[in-house]
């Protein structure tokens, strides 16, 4: 997400035309689910009615740390790309509870930072025009939302 106010692939910038319409400065944010590794380690046995398996805490902590590092690197790369397009961009990594929807976090950040615009990817899976994250950001954001597609679709 990119907020403009007064984990696996590198982020791609919105088109230069979209970037030129965004006010400066901007924040390039990545939301990651802190503690998700602990939930995922319990879930396989819980879904079949068995008691949770013992948790290897060190492994879960390592996964969380690695996930944070990936989110941090992604935010940095995104901010760098935004700066190349002429924005005054800073990276932001937001650790969120696994139960809080990502769209809710993005909308909250837009409100807290009095954003003039939000840019998100389509977050779609399959033939849908928008995925649930981008759809909910468009619905609930307190400002205009640009859904930038990287593949021209």
C-alpha positions in Angstrom: 0.0 0.0 0.0 1.1 3.6 -0.6 -0.4 6.2 1.7 -0.1 9.8 0.6 -0.4 12.4 3.3 0.5 16.2 4.3 6.2 -11.2 1.8 7.6 -13.1 -1.7 7.9 -10.7 -4.7 9.4 -7.2 -5.0 6.8 -4.4 -5.0 6.2 -2.8 -8.3 5.4 0.9 -8.5 2.1 2.2 -9.8 2.4 3.7 -13.3 4.1 7.1 -13.4 0.8 8.6 -14.4 -0.8 7.3 -11.2 2.2 8.4 -9.1 2.1 11.9 -10.5 -1.5 12.2 -9.2 -0.5 11.3 -5.7 0.4 14.1 -3.4 3.7 14.2 -1.6 5.0 12.9 0.9 4.0 9.2 0.8 4.4 6.2 3.0 4.9 2.7 1.5 3.5 0.3 3.9 3.6 -3.5 4.3 1.3 -5.2 6.8 2.5 -8.5 8.3 0.7 -10.8 10.7 2.8 -10.9 13.9 2.5 -14.3 15.7 0.9 -16.1 12.7 3.5 -18.8 12.9 2.2 -19.8 16.4 -1.3 -20.1 15.0 -0.3 -22.0 12.0 1.7 -24.5 14.1 -1.5 -25.3 16.2 -4.0 -25.3 13.4 -3.2 -28.6 11.6 -4.2 -30.8 14.6 -7.0 -28.5 15.8 -8.8 -28.8 12.4 -9.1 -32.6 12.7 -10.2 -32.5 16.3 -7.0 -33.5 18.0 -5.3 -31.5 20.8 -2.7 -29.0 19.6 0.8 -30.4 19.0 3.6 -29.2 21.1 4.8 -25.9 19.7 8.5 -25.5 18.9 8.7 -21.9 20.1 12.1 -21.2 18.6 10.9 -22.2 15.1 7.9 -20.0 15.5 10.0 -17.1 16.6 12.4 -17.6 13.7 9.5 -17.7 11.2 8.1 -14.5 12.7 11.5 -12.8 12.6 12.0 -13.8 9.0 8.5 -12.6 8.0 9.2 -9.2 9.6 12.5 -9.0 7.8 10.8 -9.7 4.5 8.1 -7.1 5.2 10.8 -4.5 6.1 12.7 -5.2 2.9 9.6 -5.1 0.8 8.6 -1.7 2.4 12.1 -0.4 1.7 12.1 -1.5 -1.9 8.6 0.0 -2.4 9.7 3.3 -0.9 12.8 3.3 -3.2 10.7 2.7 -6.3 8.2 5.4 -5.2 11.1 7.8 -4.8 12.3 7.0 -8.3 8.8 8.1 -9.5 9.3 11.4 -7.7 7.5 10.8 -4.4 9.0 11.7 -1.0 8.4 8.1 0.3 9.3 6.5 3.6 8.9 2.8 4.3 6.5 1.6 7.0 6.1 -1.9 8.4 3.0 -2.6 10.5 2.8 -5.7 12.7 -0.9 -6.7 13.0 -2.8 -9.3 14.9 -3.6 -12.3 12.7 -7.3 -11.9 13.4 -7.4 -8.3 12.1 -8.2 -8.0 8.4 -5.4 -6.4 6.4 -7.9 -4.0 4.7 -9.0 -2.8 8.2 -5.4 -2.0 9.0 -4.8 -0.1 5.8 -8.0 1.9 6.3 -7.0 2.7 9.9 -3.6 3.9 8.8 -5.2 6.1 6.1 -7.5 7.7 8.8 -4.7 8.1 11.4 -2.4 9.7 8.8 -5.1 11.8 7.2 -4.2 10.3 3.9 -5.1 12.1 0.7 -5.0 8.9 -1.3 -4.2 5.1 -0.9 -2.7 3.0 -3.6 -3.1 -0.8 -3.4 -2.6 -3.7 -5.7 -5.7 -5.7 -6.9 -4.9 -8.6 -4.5 -6.9 -10.9 -6.7 -6.9 -14.6 -7.0 -8.4 -16.0 -10.2 -10.7 -14.0 -12.6 -12.1 -11.6 -10.0 -11.4 -7.9 -10.7 -10.5 -7.2 -7.1 -9.6 -9.3 -4.2 -11.1 -8.9 -0.8 -8.4 -6.7 0.6 -8.5 -4.1 -2.3 -12.3 -4.3 -2.4 -12.6 -3.5 1.3 -10.0 -0.7 1.1 -12.0 0.8 -1.8 -15.2 0.5 0.2 -14.1 1.9 3.5 -11.1 4.2 3.0 -11.7 7.8 4.0 -10.0 9.0 0.8 -9.7 8.1 -2.9 -8.1 4.7 -3.6 -6.1 3.8 -6.7 -6.0 0.1 -7.5 -2.8 -0.3 -9.5 -2.4 -3.5 -11.5 1.2 -4.5 -12.3 0.4 -6.8 -15.2 -1.7 -4.4 -17.2 -4.9 -6.2 -16.3 
